[in-house]
Amino acid sequence: MSSFFPSRSLLRGSAAILALTAAAPALAQEASAAEPGVATGNDVVVVARKRAERLLDVPIAVSALTSDQLAKQQTIDLSGVQGTIPNVNLVQGRGSSSNANIFIRGVGQPDALQTFDPAVGVYVDGVYMSRIQGALFNLYDIDHIEVLRGPQGTLYGKNTIGGAVNVISRKPSTNEIHAMGSFTYGSYNQVLANGYVSAPLVEGKLALSVAGVYDKRDGTVTDPLTNRKYNDRDTLAGRAILRWTPSSDVEFLLEGDYTRQRTAATLGYATAPLIQTDFVTGARVLSPAYPYGPYNYKASTGLGPDQGQRLDHWGVSLTGNIRLNDILSLTSITAYRDLRPDYYLDFDATQYQVADAFVGFRQHQFSQELQLKLDTEKLKGVFGLYYLNERVRSHQESYDDALFTVLKAPITFTRLIDDNQNTKSYAAFGQLTYNFTDQLSLTGGLRYTREDKTYSRFTTTVSSLAALNGISFAFPGNLPAPYNGGNSVSFDAWTPSATLSYKPARNATLYVSASRGFKSGGFNGRVNSAADVTQIVDGKPVIVPYFKPETVWTYEAGAKGEFLGGAVTISSDVFYSDYRDFQARVGGGAIGATANGSFPVLNAGKLRIWGVESEIAVHPTREWSIRTSFGYLNAKYLEFNDGRRTAPTGKDAFSCNPTGKQITCKPAFAPPINFSVATDYAVPLGSAGTLTFGGDARFVDKQWLSVDNRPGLMEKGYWLVNAFVQYDAPGNKWYLRGGVKNLTKAVYLTDAQEFSSVGNIQTAYYGDPRTWSGTLGFRF
């Protein structure tokens, strides 16, 4: 769908929304005159600032989705929040069934490889997940999700330059037994079973909860050449939490989780012609763009039936919450995680082995966080220390047998890669809020972060052509002096924040803030030769063995209000971000190039990003609820220093499209408009129960899915419509729900792989087709 969406009308609407929000404090003062008892969800308690607060009281741009809201959105995993929170892009990413590709306000991760750090931190019960692999969690036992927009450099720190996603699990009750479960059957033979039980082991002292999910579905993509199915689901996961409260001042939570995935490959679709290079006759088109015409969930692959994707991901954590006295409390979070993905990937998305690959790595991390919390009438704060030790070892194999020929005779070509990275991260932070009055408060925070990274890599080739066989490269050992002398680098940063907050009424908050975010630098995990770390600076080739950190300053003003007895709530903000040294992984060859180039990683320059965000919830009656979100994003490159070539002036600003033309590209994953509306209406059936009708519609505007704006890797904008009907039995003990997702059969892009320097690969990934499901569930 093209971006014919009435943007001007929405912008006028957003201005009205902001005006209404500005009036919210006054309306909030009238709440006592409204009829009491109107249903409202605004007393959701969040821990966005490392302490429990009402969502309405938190002076930052944060959204919370409860388990009930997620169920109404038919959400299965973390990607289900896509399109429901302003300026948040969260999708299954980068050719994997378990990767989470997250961009918030146009800030995200440029490459899925494990040497690149995420720009949005994902936390599960306070534990940071270092990799996007395995971060697409099934949401089977959560209490709620918190999404914090904008840099969270003070309290979260490490790699939260774009924001943070907090997944909060249900905690077992030490006094009551709770249980819930559901069974779902749907299209493509979907079988989804969830179960949760919580029970006290020692009344008032010790409790245990156990939760699990089984999620299996046939593939939605068919290979016409073999009739095999791809893009399926097959997940088994569980979590157990032991809660011990020896006294009213002490709580310990011992938590363990395990996720197992076994799926076929995740296939995209080739959007550009694949180029095969003959060393005698030159280049030729091996396969056309869109080989099966407009996308219709058909794609081919050179992978065999046993070359799928496997993931094992587990972790344990111990959280202690100790109240030291009336004003001080201590929290300790100790965690260990182990991540083992083995992925077969078809980057070219055809039956030819232009670039098929195996990527397997073993990652483990240990983290320790200490938080000392202060709580007085005038002064509240959090002081902390953080430590992370992460090691990643990987083995990769790139199968490129269709990439080269000699006089049209085939040549085998495989690249073997082994690398090793160790990261140690240290941080100290503090944040204080001083209440000048009951209404006016000032919050200031500061964090110091230091990261030490060590990286080594060895790659070699195996080919039937002698000239291509046994080409080896060691990083950094094969770089010229003095760059071959070491493989370690350290980065550090100070990340302050300041917020002025004013509460004209109990259920209203106004605030202005400034905050700095930092994302660590690192090593190019695709370096196969010195060319991959060589850039042109002032017309001369320069070796850049690692890329630098990126930083952002964000300035924000916002307002939140609840009024008319809780019937209406509004949360809106405007922001401006100065984003510098952003990291961009670009292709080293031109479109249609005959040679196969390199994979440089650039600190490309500067972006300016500003936008508007708003969320509104309305309850016209007890039975009827309406929720909307709106985001406007204006993202622009102010500078793009592309080290792949040099212009006649010796500088190369705004040359991010490698066609040789100096043009200004648009930042990727930054749609100008995103909008959603959801509603549900409950029809009381007297003593027979309740029947609820609901649905939601989401719009995502035109956006580029590659840094240098490849024509086929652009989503033109789409609507996504979902609907459900649910029957709840008397007492809400059990329910029956039927749902449809993607009701209008929208065909839309979610992600992309750009490796144009290898056979001109430009592969797009698409969202699911229309699906239906029926669910039977219980709760007590």
N, C-alpha and C positions, 0 to 999 in steps of 0.2 A: 504494500500500500504506500503510495507516495505521501509526502508530507503536506497534503491539502488540508490537514486538520486545522480548524479555525484558530490559529495561534493568537491573532489579535484579540479575538473574543476572550480567549483564556487569559491573556495578559490583562485585559480590562477586568476580567473576573478576579485575577490575583490582586489587582489594586483594591478592588472592593473587599476582598478577604482581609488584606492588611488593614484597611480602614475599620472593618468590623472588629478585628483583633485589637486594634488600638482602643476601641470602645468597650472591650470586654471587661476591664476592671470595673467600670461604672455599672455595667450590667450585672457583674458578679455581686455587687453590693445589693442588688435587687433580688437576689436569689431567695432570701428568706420569705419574700412575698409570694413566691411560686408555690404550686402544690407540691408537697413533699412526697418522697418515695418514688420519684421517677428513676427508672433503671439507669445506672451510670457505671462505667468501668474506670473512672479516673482516680480512684484510690488505689490503683496498681502501685505496688511498692517496688522500686528499682534500686539497684546498687551501682548505678552509673558512676557515682563519685566515691566508690569504695565504702559507702555507708548506706544504710537503708533510708530512703526518702520517698515521699509521694512523688509520682511522676510530674504533677503540676508544680512542685516546688523546685525542680531541678533546672537551674538556669543555663542549660545547654540544649543543643538540638538533638534530642533523643526520642526515639519511637519505641513503644513496647507493644508486642503482640502476644496476647495470652493464648493458652492452649485451646480455648474455646474459639477464638477468632481464627486460629490456624486451621482448626477442624472445618470451620465454615468455608475456608478458602481451599479445602481439599488438599492441604499441604502434606506431603510425605517426607520430603527432606528440606534442607536449608534453602534450596533454590526456589521453593514455593513462595518465598517472600518477594520474589522479583515482581516489580511493578506496583507494589502496594505501599512502599515507603519513598518519599520524595528523593529524587536524585541518587537512588541506590540501584546499581546494576549487579545482581547476584545470580549467576547462572552456572550450570554444569559446564566445565570448561576444558579446552585444550585437548580434545580428542580422548578424554578419559571419562569413565563412568563415576569416578569418585573425586575429581578435582573441583574445587570451588573457585571460579573466576569472579573476583569482587572488585568493583570500582565504586567509589563514593565521591560524588561531586567531581567526576572526571579524573580521579586519582586512583591508580591501581598498580598491578604488577605487569611488567612488559613481556614476560616469558614464563612458561610453565616449568622450566628446568629448575632443579633443586638448588642451584647456586644463586638463584634470584630470590630475594626476600619479598614477601607480600607487603603491600602498602596498607592493607586493612587487617588489623589483628583479630583473630577468632579466638575466643576464650570460652571454655566449658567449665563452669563452676570455678572460675578464677584461674584456670590453668591455660597458659598460652600455647597455641598450636603453631609450630614454627613453619610448617609447609602447607601449601594449598592442596597437596595430595592427601586424600583421606579426610579433608575438611568439609565435605558435603554430607554432613551427618543426617541420618534418619532421625526424625523428631518424634520419638515414640514415648518418651517419659519426661517431657519438659513441663515446667511451670509457665515460663514465658521466655521470649527473646527480646533483648534490648539491642537496638542499633543506634550507635552514637555517630553522628555525622560531623566531619571536620577533624582536624588534628587533635589527638588525645596524648600529647607529648609529655604531660606532667605526671598523671596518675598511671597511665598505661605505658607510655614511653616507646618501647621497642617496636618499630615498624607499624605505627598507627598514624602515619602521616595523613591517611585518608579518613580514618575513623576506626571504630571497633564494633565487633559483633559479640555480644554476651549471650551465651546459651545457659539458662538456669534450669537445673533439674528439679523435679519434685523431691522434697525431703521427707523421710519417714516420720510418722507421728509416734510419739512414745506413749500415747494414751488411747488411740483408736485404731481399728482395722479399716483399711481402705483397699478397694480393689476395683479395677476396671479393665476392660478388654474389648476387642472388636475383631471381626473377621470381614474381609472385603474380597469380593470377586468382581472382576471387570474385564474390559476389552483387552485383547492380546493375551488372554488367559492370565490376567493379573490375579495373584493371590497375595493378600496382605493380612497378616495376623499380628496384632499387638496385645501385649498383656502387661499388667502392673499390679503388684500387691505390696502393701505396707502393713506391718504388724508389730506391736510392741513385744519385745522379748522379756523385758523386766519393766513392769508398769512404771511409767514416769521417768525411767532411767535409760533404757536401752531399746532400740528399735531397728528393724531391718526392712529395706525395700528392695525388691527385685523386679526388673523390667526387661522385656525382650521384644524383638520384632523379627518377623520373617517376611521378606519382600521379594517377590519373584514375578517377572513378567516377560513374555516373549518379545523378541525384537520388533521394532517398528520400521526398520529399514531392510529391504530385500535386495540381494544381489541377483540381477536377472540372469547372470551367466551360470550360477550354481544353485539358485533358489534358496540359499542359506539366509538366515535372519541375523541381523545385527542390531546394536543399540538396545539391548535388553536390560533387565534388572535381575539381580540375584544377590540378596544381602541377608545375612543372619547377624544380629547384633544383640548385645545384652549389657545391662548395667546393674550393679548392686551397690547399695549405700548402707553402711552401718553407722547409726547415730547414737552417741553416748553422751548423756547429760548428767554427770555425777552430782552437779549442783546447779542452782539457778544462774550461777556466774560462769559456768564452764560447759563448753560443748566441743565434742570432737566428731568429725565426719571422716570415715574411711570409705573411699570410693574406688571401685574398679569397673572398667568397661572393656569390651572387646567387640570388634567389627570384622566380619569376614565377607568378602565379596568375590564372586566368581562369575564373570560375564564374558560374552563374546566381545570382539573389538567394537569401538565406537567409530562409526564411519561418518565422514563429512561428504562434501560434493565438490568436485573440481570446477572452479569458476574461471580458469584461464587455460589456454592450450599448454599441454606439457611438451617440453622441448627435449629431444634427444640429440646428443652431440656425437657426430662422427668425426674422428680425428683426421680423416682424409677429405670427405665431401662436405663437412660443415654440419650445420644444425638442420633438423627437420621436426615437423610437428608429429609427435607420437600419438597424442590423443587430443581431441578438441575440447574446448570449454563446454560445460554442461552436456556431457556425452549422451545422456538420455533425455535431453530436452529440459524444459522447465522442471524444477525440482518436484518430485512426486514420491519421495521416500524410497528412491531407488539409487543404489550406488554399488560399485564393484570394488574388489580388493584383491591384492596379491597374497594376502595372508591365508594360511591354511586353517582348517577347522579347529585345530588344537592350539592356535595362536590367539588366545584371548587375553583377558586382563584379570589379574588376581591381586587381592589386597588383604593383608592382615594388619590390624591396627589395634593396639591395646595400651592401656595405661592404668596406673594406680596413683592415688593422691591421698594425703592426710591433711585435713584442715582443722586447725584448732582456734576456737574463739574463746578468749579468757577475759572476763571483766576484772580488772585489777583493783579498781575502786570506783567511786561515784563518777569520776570524770575521765578515767583512762581505761582503755581496753586494748588487747593485743590479738592480732590475727596472724597465724602462720599457715602458709600453703606450701607443702612439700610434694613434688610430683615427679614421676618418671613415666616416659612414654616411649613406645617402640612402634615403628612404622615400617612395613615391608610391602611395597608395591612392585609387581612384576607386570609391566604393560607391553603388549604388542600394539604398535601404532602404524597406521597407514596414512602417512602425511599427504601423499598425492591423491588418495581416494580413487584409485583406478585399479584395474587388474594387473597393471604393469608395476614392476619393482623399481620405480624411479627413486622412491625414498620410503621404504618400509623399515621399521625399526623395532628393536627390543630395548626397553629401558627398565632396568631393575635396580633398586637401591635399598639400602638398609640404613634407616635413620633412627637414632635414639637420642633422647634429651633428658637431662635432669635439671629441675628448676627449684629454686627456693625463694619465697617472698615473705618478708616480715612487714607488718603494718601496725604502727602504734597510733591509736585513734584517740583524739581529744574531744570531749563533749561537755562544754559549759554553756551557761545561758548566753554569754556574749561571744565566746570563741569556740569554734569547732575546727577540727583539722585531722589530717592524716600524714604521718611521716613513715617512710619505708625504705627498705633495702631489697634489691632484686639481683638474682644470679641465675644465669642459664649457661649450661654446657651442652652443646649439640655436636654430634658427629654424623656425617653422611658419607657413606661409601657407595659408589654406583658402578655398574657394569652396563655398557651399552653396545649394541650391534646395529649398524646401519646397512641394510640390504639394498643395493643400488644397481642390480644387474641390468636394468633397462636404461641406465643413464648414459652409457657410452657404447659406441660401436667402432669398428674399423672396416671401411668399405661395406658397411651394413651387416657385417658379421658380429654377432653378439659377444660381449665381454662380461665376465663376472666381475663384480666389484663389491667388496664388503669392508666396512671400517669397524674396527674394534676399539673400544674406549674403556679405560678404567680411571676413575678419579676418586679423590678423597678430600673432604673438607671438614675442618673443625672450627667451631665458633664458640667463643666465650664472651658473654655479655654481662656487664656489671652496671648497676645503677643505684643511685641514692636520690630520693625525692621527698618533697614536702609540699603540702597545700594547707592553707589556713583561711578560714572564713570568719570575719569579724562582723558582728551584728551591731551597727551603730544604734539602731532602734529595732523595734519589732518588724519594721517594714524595709529598712535600708541595710544592705550588707555588702561587704567587699571581700572578694576571694582572690588570693594570690598564690601562685605555685611555681616551683622550680624543680627541674630534674636534670641530673648529670648522668649521661650514658657513655660508656666506653665499650667498644667491641674489638676483639682480637680475632682475626680470621687467618687461617692457614689453608692453602689449597695446592694440590699437586694433581697432575694429569698425564697419562701416557696414551697415545693413540697410534695405531698401525693399520695398514691396509693389506687385504688379501685379494688378488686379482689374477685372472688368466692372462692378462697382458703384462709382460715383464716390467714395462715402464711404470705401471701403476701398482706393482706388487711390492710389499715390504716398505712402503713409505711411512716412516715413523716420526713422531714428534713428541717431545717431553716438555711439559710446562712446569717450571720456568727454565729448565736446564738447557733447552735448545734455542732460547732467545739469545741475541748477541749481548755481550757485556755492555753496560753493567747490570742489565735486567735479568741475567741468569743467576744472580747471586742469592736471591731469597724468594720465598713463596709466602711470606707473612706480611700482613698489613693491619694497622689499627686505625679505628675511626672513633671520634668522640664528639659530643654535642651537648650544649646547654639548651634546654627547651622550657622556657617560661610560659606562664599564662596569667591572665588577670580578668576578673569578671566583676562588674558592678550590677547588683540586683536590687530591684525595688518591688515590694508587694503592696499594692494599694488595697488589697482585700485578701482574705484567707485563701481564696481559690483563684488568685491571679498573680502572675509574675511577669515583670518586665526586666530585661537585662541587656547589657552590652558587654562584649568580651573581645579579647585578643589572645591568640595562642600560636605557638610555634610547634611544628612537627618535624620529625627527622626520620629518614629511612637510610639504613646503613648502605655503604658501598659494598663492592665485592669483586669477584673474579668472573670473567666470561667463561661459562661452562660449556661453550661450543668452540673453544679455541683449538683448531687443528693445525695451525701454522702461524708464523709470525704475522701474516697478513690479517688475521682475525683480531690482533691487538695493535694494528697500525692505522693511524689516522693522518690525514693531511692537515697540517697546521701552518698557516702562512705560506702555503705552497710547498711545504717540505714534509716528507713522511716522518712521523714521530711514533715511537712505540709507547703505548699506554697500557701497561700490564694489568691494570685494574680500573674499574670505574669508581667514581667518587660518590659520596652520599648525596641525597637530594633533600631539600628543605622546603618548607612552606610556612608563611605567615598568613593567618586567617583572622579577619576582623568581622564581627558578627553582632547583629542586634535582633532581639526576638521578644515575643510576647506569648503568654499562655493564659487562658482564662476559661473558667467554668461558670455558667450562669443559668438562670431560669430553673433553679432547683436541680441542676445537673443535667437538664435536658439538652444543653448545647455545650460543647467544649471546642476550643480552637487553640491551635499551636502554630505559630508562624515565625519565620525568621528571614532575614536578608543577610548575605555574606559576601565578602570580597577576599580572594586568595591570591597571594603573590608566591608563585611556585617556581623554584629555581633548581638548576642542575638536574632536571628530571632525566631519568634513565630510559633510554630507548634502544631496543634491539632491532636492528634493521637488516634487510637483505643487502648483500654486497654486490648484486648484479642488476643490470637494467632489465626492464620488461622485454622478454624475447631474446635475452642475451644468449650467445652461443657458448660462452665460457661459463664455468661454474665458479662463483665467487666465494665470498667469505661471510662471516656473521659478526660484524663489529657491534659493540655495545657502546653507546654514546651518552655522555652527559650533555644532552642536546641543547640546553639553554633555558629559556624562561617561558612560563605560561601565565596568563592572567585569567582568572576564573571568578565570575561573580554570579549570583543567582538568588532566587526566591523560593521558599518552601512553605507549604501550609498543609495542615491536617485538621479536618473538622469531623466531629461526631455529633449526630443529632438523634434525639429520641422523641419524635413527635407524640408518641403514645407509649404506654408500657410495652405494647406488643411489637412496635415498629422501630427499627434502628437503621440509620443511614451513616455511612463513613466515606469520606473522600480524602484524597491526597493530591497535591499538585506540586510539581517542581519545575522551575525554569532554570536553565543552565546556559551561561554565555561563556564559553571557553575559547581562548585564542592564543596561538603561539606568538609571543613577542620576539622570540629568537629561536632558531633551530640551526645549530652549528653542525652540519653534516660532514663528518670527516672522510666520507668515501671518495670525494672528488673535490676539485677546487675551481672556483669561478675565475674569470679573467682578472678580477680585482684582488684575488688572493684570499678572499673570504667567501663563505658559502652559506650565508643566512638564507632561510626560507628555501632550501633545496631538498626538502624531505621527500619529494617524489623523484625517484632516480631515472626519470626519462630525459634528463638533461635540461629541463626547463626550470627556471627559477619561479616557483609558485609558493603560495602560502597554503599549507595543508591545515586541515582541521584536526584537533586532538581526537584520539580514538575513545570510544565508549563514553561519549559525552553528548547524549541526545538533548537538544534544546528544550523539549517539552516532555514531561512524563506525568500522567494523570490516571487516577483510579477512582472508581465509585463502587461501593458495595452496599447492599441492603438485605435485610431479612425481616419477615413479618410472621409472627406467631399467631395462629388461629386457635383459640381455646376450644376444646371439644368437651367441656364439662368434665364429668367423671371418667370420660374415655381417654383423656390425655391432651396432647397438643400437636398441632400440625404446623410446621414452619416452612415457608417458601423463601428462598434467597438466591442471590447471585452477585457476581461482580464483573465489572468491565475495566480493562486496563489499556492505556494507550502509551506506547513508547515511540518517540519521534525518530526521524532520520538520524543515523549515527554511522560513523566509520568504525570498522573492526580491525583495521591495521594502522600502524603508526604513520606509514607514508601513503595512506589513502588509495589503496589498490581498487580499481573500479568495481571488480566483482565482489569485494569484501566490504560492501556498504549495505546496511539495512535501511530500506526506504521509509520505514515507519509502519506500525501495525497496531491493530486492536486485538485483544484477547478477551473472550467472554466465557465465563463459567456460570453454572447454575446448579442448584440442589433443592431437594425437598426432603424433610425429615419428620418422622413421627416419633414423639416421645411418650412413652407409656405413663400412666398415673404414678406419681412419685419419682419420675425420672430415673427409674431403676434400669430400664433398657430402652433402646431406640433402634430405629430402622431408617437408613438414609440412602437416597439415590442421587447420584451426581453426574454431571457432564462437564468435561473440561475442553476448552477450545471449541466451543459450540458452533462457531461460524467457519470452522476448518481453515483458520488462518495459517499461511505458510510464511514463516518468519525466521530470520537469522538470529542466532544468539552469540556465536563466537567464531573465531577464524584462526587458521594457521597460515603464516606468510613465510615461505622459504623460497622466494623468487630466484635466489642465487643458486638453487639446485633444481634444474629442470623447469624453472618458472612456476614452482608450486604455489598455488593460492587456493586454499581449501576453506570452504564455509561449512559451519555446523548449524543445524536447524532445530527448532523446538518440536515438541511432540505433536502428532496429528490429533484429531478429535478422539477422545476416549470417554467411556462411561464406566460407572462402578456402582455396586450396591453393597451396603455395609450394615451388619447387625452387630450391635454393641451393648455392653452393660456397664454399670457403675454403682458402687455403694461404698 
